[in-house]
């Protein structure tokens, strides 16, 4: 009865706790470059493995079988599993890369702050352009008024040669 209860109990993933696994059969493939031999398997014995929903492979119990070939295949597969565990896909290196990337990327709050700053600068630029246009219009209006007044008064501005020299140009003796 104890053996039967043990057999009915399901395994659990040590990482996420899930009880659901998929069985995947792994093969070794030829390194040959021919397209017709792309999926040419070179192992004597494919290796089935349970993989959790979270993607973590579930280590299987060490098995020994009769004969050199099965044991060599099992040893080779175990060594490959150990290599894969040392550098898992998305493991330490990936989290370090993500941490570095996060340090170089602005947060949403910072992006929103930048957007507001840009909008404020755009508004200020528009206000200055409007003010500049207004000043230009005022200058043109004053210039027109000055021209009208000088025409009305009949003021003769004279030419530069008739003008009195400035003090720095030398004194006028008279």
TORNURO-301245 format. One record per residue: residue number from 1; residue in three letters; x, y, z of N, C-alpha, C, CB in turn. Coordinates in pm, whole numbers, plus 50000, padded with zeros to 5 digits. Glycine has a CB too. Example, Ala and Ser with C-alpha at 12.3 -4.5 7.8 and 13.67 -1.06 7.14 Angstrom:
REM TORNURO-301245
LUMLO seq type    nx    ny    nz   cax   cay   caz    cx    cy    cz   cbx   cby   cbz
LUMLO   1  ALA 51319 49431 50780 51230 49550 50780 51320 49670 50780 51131 49553 50905
LUMLO   2  SER 51285 49775 50708 51367 49894 50714 51290 50003 50787 51408 49940 50572
This chain:
REM TORNURO-301245
LUMLO seq type    nx    ny    nz   cax   cay   caz    cx    cy    cz   cbx   cby   cbz
LUMLO   1  UNK 50081 49880 50000 50000 50000 50000 50086 50127 50000 49908 49999 50120
LUMLO   2  UNK 50196 50128 50069 50284 50245 50076 50347 50273 49940 50393 50225 50181
LUMLO   3  UNK 50384 50167 49868 50444 50185 49736 50341 50242 49640 50500 50051 49682
LUMLO   4  UNK 50216 50195 49651 50109 50243 49564 50080 50391 49591 49981 50160 49583
LUMLO   5  UNK 50080 50433 49717 50057 50573 49752 50170 50660 49699 50044 50589 49905
LUMLO   6  UNK 50291 50606 49705 50406 50681 49654 50397 50697 49502 50538 50609 49692
LUMLO   7  UNK 50350 50597 49433 50336 50604 49288 50225 50701 49246 50307 50466 49231
LUMLO   8  UNK 50122 50715 49327 50011 50806 49294 50044 50953 49322 49887 50767 49373
LUMLO   9  UNK 50146 50976 49401 50185 51113 49434 50261 51172 49316 50271 51117 49564
LUMLO  10  UNK 50228 51297 49277 50293 51359 49160 50418 51436 49203 50195 51453 49086
LUMLO  11  UNK 50509 51452 49107 50629 51532 49134 50592 51680 49128 50743 51499 49032
LUMLO  12  UNK 50674 51763 49190 50653 51908 49190 50782 51975 49144 50610 51960 49331
LUMLO  13  UNK 50765 52081 49071 50880 52159 49025 50941 52229 49147 50839 52264 48914
LUMLO  14  UNK 51072 52219 49169 51134 52285 49283 51137 52438 49270 51275 52234 49301
LUMLO  15  UNK 51114 52491 49151 51117 52636 49130 50979 52698 49148 51171 52668 48990
LUMLO  16  UNK 50879 52647 49072 50747 52711 49074 50641 52629 49148 50700 52737 48933
LUMLO  17  UNK 50668 52502 49176 50572 52419 49250 50468 52351 49163 50502 52503 49351
LUMLO  18  UNK 50476 52369 49033 50378 52309 48943 50389 52157 48944 50396 52362 48800
LUMLO  19  UNK 50278 52092 48917 50275 51946 48906 50264 51900 48762 50160 51889 48988
LUMLO  20  UNK 50262 51992 48668 50241 51958 48527 50370 51972 48449 50133 52047 48466
LUMLO  21  UNK 50400 51867 48373 50524 51859 48296 50494 51810 48156 50627 51767 48365
LUMLO  22  UNK 50587 51839 48069 50580 51787 47934 50699 51694 47916 50581 51902 47826
LUMLO  23  UNK 50680 51591 47836 50793 51502 47808 50850 51540 47673 50749 51353 47812
LUMLO  24  UNK 50977 51571 47675 51045 51611 47552 51156 51510 47527 51103 51758 47562
LUMLO  25  UNK 51168 51470 47405 51274 51376 47369 51386 51453 47301 51220 51264 47276
LUMLO  26  UNK 51506 51441 47357 51623 51510 47305 51707 51416 47220 51706 51568 47420
LUMLO  27  UNK 51768 51472 47116 51853 51397 47025 51984 51472 47007 51784 51374 46889
LUMLO  28  UNK 52086 51402 46963 52210 51466 46916 52205 51461 46765 52342 51394 46973
LUMLO  29  UNK 52236 51575 46701 52226 51585 46556 52364 51597 46493 52139 51704 46515
LUMLO  30  UNK 52372 51554 46371 52495 51561 46294 52530 51706 46264 52482 51479 46165
LUMLO  31  UNK 52658 51735 46265 52705 51870 46231 52725 51885 46081 52835 51902 46304
LUMLO  32  UNK 52681 51787 46005 52696 51788 45860 52616 51905 45801 52649 51654 45799
LUMLO  33  UNK 52669 51967 45699 52607 52085 45641 52506 52058 45532 52709 52172 45588
LUMLO  34  UNK 52482 51933 45497 52387 51904 45390 52244 51921 45438 52409 51762 45336
LUMLO  35  UNK 52161 51985 45357 52022 52007 45398 51946 51877 45414 51952 52096 45298
LUMLO  36  UNK 51980 51777 45335 51909 51649 45347 51946 51577 45476 51941 51559 45226
LUMLO  37  UNK 52059 51613 45538 52102 51549 45663 52089 51643 45783 52246 51502 45650
LUMLO  38  UNK 52015 51750 45767 52004 51849 45873 51952 51789 46003 51913 51961 45829
LUMLO  39  UNK 51857 51696 45995 51801 51634 46114 51845 51489 46130 51648 51642 46110
LUMLO  40  UNK 51965 51461 46088 52021 51327 46099 52069 51308 46243 52139 51304 45997
LUMLO  41  UNK 52002 51217 46315 52040 51195 46455 52159 51101 46461 51922 51137 46536
LUMLO  42  UNK 52246 51127 46557 52368 51045 46569 52375 50973 46703 52492 51131 46549
LUMLO  43  UNK 52273 50986 46785 52277 50915 46914 52224 50774 46896 52194 50991 47021
LUMLO  44  UNK 52266 50689 46987 52217 50551 46983 52084 50539 47058 52321 50455 47043
LUMLO  45  UNK 52059 50638 47145 51943 50628 47231 51890 50768 47261 51977 50552 47362
LUMLO  46  UNK 51773 50809 47207 51718 50941 47240 51693 50951 47390 51586 50967 47162
LUMLO  47  UNK 51700 51073 47441 51686 51094 47586 51557 51169 47618 51808 51170 47642
LUMLO  48  UNK 51459 51103 47681 51337 51173 47722 51364 51253 47851 51220 51072 47743
LUMLO  49  UNK 51296 51367 47863 51314 51451 47980 51183 51522 48010 51429 51553 47960
LUMLO  50  UNK 51150 51536 48137 51031 51611 48177 51069 51757 48194 50970 51554 48310
LUMLO  51  UNK 50985 51844 48138 51009 51989 48148 50884 52052 48207 51044 52051 48007
LUMLO  52  UNK 50903 52132 48311 50791 52197 48381 50729 52306 48293 50839 52258 48515
LUMLO  53  UNK 50611 52349 48331 50544 52459 48261 50629 52587 48263 50407 52487 48323
LUMLO  54  UNK 50707 52605 48369 50791 52724 48379 50915 52714 48292 50832 52748 48524
LUMLO  55  UNK 50939 52597 48231 51052 52579 48141 51172 52511 48202 51093 52710 48089
LUMLO  56  UNK 51167 52482 48331 51280 52419 48397 51275 52268 48375 51281 52451 48548
LUMLO  57  UNK 51387 52211 48329 51389 52066 48314 51396 51999 48451 51509 52022 48227
LUMLO  58  UNK 51330 51887 48464 51328 51813 48589 51432 51704 48580 51187 51753 48617
LUMLO  59  UNK 51530 51711 48668 51639 51613 48665 51583 51473 48686 51746 51645 48772
LUMLO  60  UNK 51629 51385 48606 51583 51247 48622 51682 51170 48706 51565 51179 48485
LUMLO  61  UNK 51636 51060 48755 51723 50978 48840 51833 50916 48754 51642 50867 48912
LUMLO  62  UNK 51947 50899 48815 52060 50838 48743 52027 50692 48716 52193 50850 48825
LUMLO  63  UNK 52036 50654 48593 52005 50518 48554 52129 50456 48492 51886 50514 48456
LUMLO  64  UNK 52146 50334 48515 52250 50260 48445 52183 50147 48371 52361 50207 48543
LUMLO  65  UNK 52225 50126 48255 52168 50019 48174 52280 49923 48135 52097 50076 48047
LUMLO  66  UNK 52240 49813 48091 52340 49714 48051 52407 49758 47922 52276 49576 48034
LUMLO  67  UNK 52536 49748 47917 52608 49778 47794 52676 49913 47798 52516 49771 47677
LUMLO  68  UNK 52782 49925 47719 52861 50047 47713 52786 50162 47645 52991 50022 47640
LUMLO  69  UNK 52719 50135 47532 52655 50242 47455 52547 50315 47534 52594 50184 47328
LUMLO  70  UNK 52452 50245 47599 52352 50320 47675 52414 50402 47788 52248 50226 47732
LUMLO  71  UNK 52512 50349 47858 52574 50422 47968 52651 50544 47916 52667 50331 48047
LUMLO  72  UNK 52718 50531 47803 52789 50645 47744 52690 50754 47703 52874 50599 47622
LUMLO  73  UNK 52576 50714 47647 52472 50811 47609 52416 50881 47732 52357 50741 47531
LUMLO  74  UNK 52387 50805 47837 52334 50863 47961 52434 50960 48023 52298 50752 48061
LUMLO  75  UNK 52562 50920 48024 52668 51007 48079 52678 51137 47996 52805 50932 48081
LUMLO  76  UNK 52677 51124 47865 52685 51241 47778 52565 51334 47800 52691 51196 47631
LUMLO  77  UNK 52447 51277 47814 52327 51359 47836 52334 51427 47972 52199 51272 47825
LUMLO  78  UNK 52380 51356 48074 52393 51416 48208 52493 51531 48207 52438 51309 48311
LUMLO  79  UNK 52605 51514 48136 52703 51621 48125 52643 51744 48054 52828 51572 48049
LUMLO  80  UNK 52565 51719 47950 52499 51830 47879 52399 51901 47970 52428 51778 47753
LUMLO  81  UNK 52328 51824 48053 52233 51884 48148 52307 51974 48247 52155 51773 48224
LUMLO  82  UNK 52421 51928 48296 52500 52008 48391 52550 52136 48325 52620 51926 48445
LUMLO  83  UNK 52593 52127 48200 52637 52247 48128 52521 52345 48111 52695 52209 47990
LUMLO  84  UNK 52404 52293 48079 52286 52380 48060 52245 52444 48191 52168 52300 48002
LUMLO  85  UNK 52262 52374 48303 52226 52432 48433 52321 52544 48473 52227 52324 48540
LUMLO  86  UNK 52448 52536 48430 52545 52640 48465 52509 52773 48400 52685 52599 48422
LUMLO  87  UNK 52463 52773 48278 52425 52894 48206 52285 52879 48150 52525 52925 48091
LUMLO  88  UNK 52185 52884 48237 52048 52867 48187 52004 52986 48103 51951 52846 48304
LUMLO  89  UNK 51918 52958 48009 51861 53064 47925 51777 53152 48016 51775 53005 47807
LUMLO  90  UNK 51805 53283 48017 51729 53374 48101 51771 53369 48246 51583 53344 48090
LUMLO  91  UNK 51888 53314 48275 51935 53301 48412 52002 53426 48463 52029 53185 48423
LUMLO  92  UNK 52111 53405 48539 52183 53517 48602 52228 53621 48502 52303 53465 48678
LUMLO  93  UNK 52286 53574 48391 52338 53669 48292 52226 53755 48235 52409 53595 48178
LUMLO  94  UNK 52111 53694 48207 52000 53771 48153 51949 53872 48254 51885 53678 48109
LUMLO  95  UNK 51942 53834 48382 51893 53930 48481 51993 54043 48501 51865 53860 48614
LUMLO  96  UNK 52124 54015 48490 52224 54122 48498 52209 54217 48380 52366 54064 48503
LUMLO  97  UNK 52188 54161 48260 52170 54244 48141 52045 54329 48154 52162 54156 48015
LUMLO  98  UNK 51937 54272 48207 51814 54349 48227 51835 54461 48328 51699 54257 48273
LUMLO  99  UNK 51910 54433 48435 51936 54535 48536 52016 54650 48475 52012 54475 48657
LUMLO 100  UNK 52119 54618 48393 52197 54722 48327 52112 54802 48230 52315 54660 48253
LUMLO 101  UNK 52026 54732 48157 51938 54801 48063 51841 54893 48136 51860 54698 47978
LUMLO 102  UNK 51791 54848 48250 51697 54930 48326 51764 55057 48378 51638 54850 48443
LUMLO 103  UNK 51894 55048 48408 51966 55166 48454 51984 55268 48343 52101 55127 48510
LUMLO 104  UNK 51985 55222 48218 52008 55311 48105 51881 55364 48044 52087 55240 48000
LUMLO 105  UNK 51767 55312 48083 51640 55350 48024 51562 55435 48123 51558 55225 47982
LUMLO 106  UNK 51497 55538 48074 51417 55624 48160 51290 55550 48202 51382 55756 48087
LUMLO 107  UNK 51244 55579 48323 51119 55519 48371 51001 55592 48308 51111 55526 48527
LUMLO 108  UNK 50883 55537 48326 50763 55603 48272 50743 55739 48336 50638 55515 48296
LUMLO 109  UNK 50771 55748 48465 50757 55876 48535 50853 55979 48477 50782 55858 48686
LUMLO 110  UNK 50978 55938 48452 51075 56030 48392 51033 56068 48251 51215 55966 48390
LUMLO 111  UNK 50980 55974 48175 50934 56003 48039 50819 56103 48042 50891 55873 47967
LUMLO 112  UNK 50728 56086 48136 50616 56180 48149 50667 56318 48188 50514 56130 48254
LUMLO 113  UNK 50766 56322 48277 50827 56450 48316 50891 56518 48195 50933 56429 48428
LUMLO 114  UNK 50965 56441 48115 51027 56496 47993 50920 56547 47897 51113 56389 47924
LUMLO 115  UNK 50811 56473 47881 50703 56515 47792 50645 56647 47838 50593 56407 47785
LUMLO 116  UNK 50623 56663 47970 50569 56788 48023 50668 56904 48004 50534 56772 48173
LUMLO 117  UNK 50797 56877 48025 50899 56980 48005 50902 57025 47859 51038 56928 48046
LUMLO 118  UNK 50895 56931 47768 50896 56964 47625 50772 57046 47589 50902 56835 47539
LUMLO 119  UNK 50656 57007 47643 50533 57082 47615 50544 57225 47669 50410 57011 47678
LUMLO 120  UNK 50603 57240 47790 50620 57374 47848 50715 57457 47761 50674 57365 47993
LUMLO 121  UNK 50823 57399 47714 50917 57470 47628 50851 57509 47495 51042 57385 47602
LUMLO 122  UNK 50769 57419 47444 50698 57448 47319 50602 57566 47339 50620 57322 47271
LUMLO 123  UNK 50531 57567 47453 50440 57679 47484 50518 57809 47499 50361 57649 47612
LUMLO 124  UNK 50632 57802 47568 50715 57921 47587 50768 57973 47453 50832 57891 47682
LUMLO 125  UNK 50808 57882 47366 50856 57919 47233 50745 57988 47154 50907 57795 47157
LUMLO 126  UNK 50625 57933 47161 50511 57994 47091 50483 58133 47145 50386 57905 47104
LUMLO 127  UNK 50488 58149 47279 50463 58279 47340 50570 58380 47297 50460 58268 47494
LUMLO 128  UNK 50697 58337 47295 50804 58428 47253 50790 58465 47106 50940 58364 47277
LUMLO 129  UNK 50751 58370 47023 50733 58400 46881 50617 58499 46864 50705 58269 46801
LUMLO 130  UNK 50510 58479 46940 50397 58573 46933 50440 58711 46982 50278 58521 47016
LUMLO 131  UNK 50519 58714 47090 50567 58841 47144 50660 58909 47043 50641 58818 47278
LUMLO 132  UNK 50746 58832 46978 50836 58885 46877 50757 58945 46761 50931 58775 46826
LUMLO 133  UNK 50652 58872 46719 50567 58923 46611 50500 59052 46654 50460 58818 46572
LUMLO 134  UNK 50455 59056 46779 50390 59176 46831 50488 59293 46836 50332 59150 46971
LUMLO 135  UNK 50611 59268 46882 50712 59374 46887 50748 59422 46746 50838 59324 46959
LUMLO 136  UNK 50759 59328 46653 50789 59364 46514 50677 59453 46460 50806 59236 46426
LUMLO 137  UNK 50553 59415 46487 50440 59496 46441 50443 59635 46506 50306 59425 46474
LUMLO 138  UNK 50477 59641 46638 50483 59770 46707 50595 59856 46648 50506 59748 46860
LUMLO 139  UNK 50710 59795 46619 50821 59869 46560 50781 59924 46423 50946 59781 46549
LUMLO 140  UNK 50717 59841 46343 50673 59886 46210 50574 60001 46224 50609 59769 46130
LUMLO 141  UNK 50486 59992 46321 50387 60098 46342 50455 60228 46384 50283 60055 46448
LUMLO 142  UNK 50553 60217 46478 50625 60336 46523 50707 60397 46409 50717 60301 46641
LUMLO 143  UNK 50768 60311 46329 50846 60359 46216 50756 60434 46117 50918 60242 46145
LUMLO 144  UNK 50637 60379 46091 50542 60448 46003 50502 60582 46062 50417 60361 45979
LUMLO 145  UNK 50474 60587 46192 50434 60713 46258 50547 60816 46250 50396 60688 46406
LUMLO 146  UNK 50672 60769 46271 50787 60858 46264 50800 60918 46124 50915 60784 46302
LUMLO 147  UNK 50784 60832 46021 50792 60881 45884 50683 60982 45856 50783 60764 45785
LUMLO 148  UNK 50561 60957 45902 50452 61051 45881 50477 61184 45950 50321 60991 45930
LUMLO 149  UNK 50528 61176 46074 50554 61300 46149 50664 61382 46082 50595 61266 46294
LUMLO 150  UNK 50770 61315 46038 50878 61391 45973 50830 61453 45843 50999 61300 45946
LUMLO 151  UNK 50743 61385 45771 50688 61445 45649 50599 61564 45682 50608 61340 45568
LUMLO 152  UNK 50518 61548 45788 50428 61656 45826 50506 61779 45873 50333 61610 45936
LUMLO 153  UNK 50612 61758 45946 50689 61869 45998 50783 61929 45895 50768 61825 46119
LUMLO 154  UNK 50808 61852 45792 50898 61901 45688 51042 61905 45736 50856 62038 45641
LUMLO 155  UNK 51075 61820 45826 51212 61818 45880 51304 61766 45772 51221 61730 46009
LUMLO 156  UNK 51417 61842 45754 51517 61801 45656 51628 61731 45732 51571 61924 45574
LUMLO 157  UNK 51645 61605 45703 51746 61529 45776 51885 61557 45722 51716 61381 45770
LUMLO 158  UNK 51899 61605 45604 52028 61639 45546 52106 61514 45510 52108 61724 45642
LUMLO 159  UNK 52223 61540 45456 52309 61428 45419 52418 61414 45523 52369 61448 45278
LUMLO 160  UNK 52488 61306 45519 52592 61281 45618 52708 61379 45604 52643 61138 45604
LUMLO 161  UNK 52734 61425 45486 52847 61518 45468 52816 61652 45531 52879 61536 45319
LUMLO 162  UNK 52689 61685 45543 52653 61813 45604 52645 61803 45754 52522 61862 45549
LUMLO 163  UNK 52646 61685 45805 52630 61666 45949 52754 61713 46022 52601 61520 45982
LUMLO 164  UNK 52737 61753 46145 52847 61798 46230 52927 61677 46271 52795 61876 46354
LUMLO 165  UNK 53060 61683 46258 53141 61569 46297 53128 61542 46446 53288 61591 46260
LUMLO 166  UNK 53144 61418 46481 53136 61380 46622 53262 61425 46693 53116 61227 46638
LUMLO 167  UNK 53253 61431 46823 53367 61476 46902 53487 61385 46885 53329 61484 47048
LUMLO 168  UNK 53463 61255 46878 53577 61164 46866 53644 61175 46730 53532 61021 46889
LUMLO 169  UNK 53577 61233 46629 53636 61248 46497 53728 61372 46494 53524 61260 46389
LUMLO 170  UNK 53715 61452 46591 53800 61572 46596 53714 61696 46618 53883 61586 46466
LUMLO 171  UNK 53773 61796 46674 53699 61916 46705 53680 62002 46581 53769 61995 46815
LUMLO 172  UNK 53567 62064 46581 53539 62155 46470 53585 62295 46516 53385 62153 46429
LUMLO 173  UNK 53668 62353 46437 53715 62486 46473 53630 62589 46398 53867 62503 46440
LUMLO 174  UNK 53589 62680 46467 53505 62772 46397 53511 62907 46437 53377 62735 46405
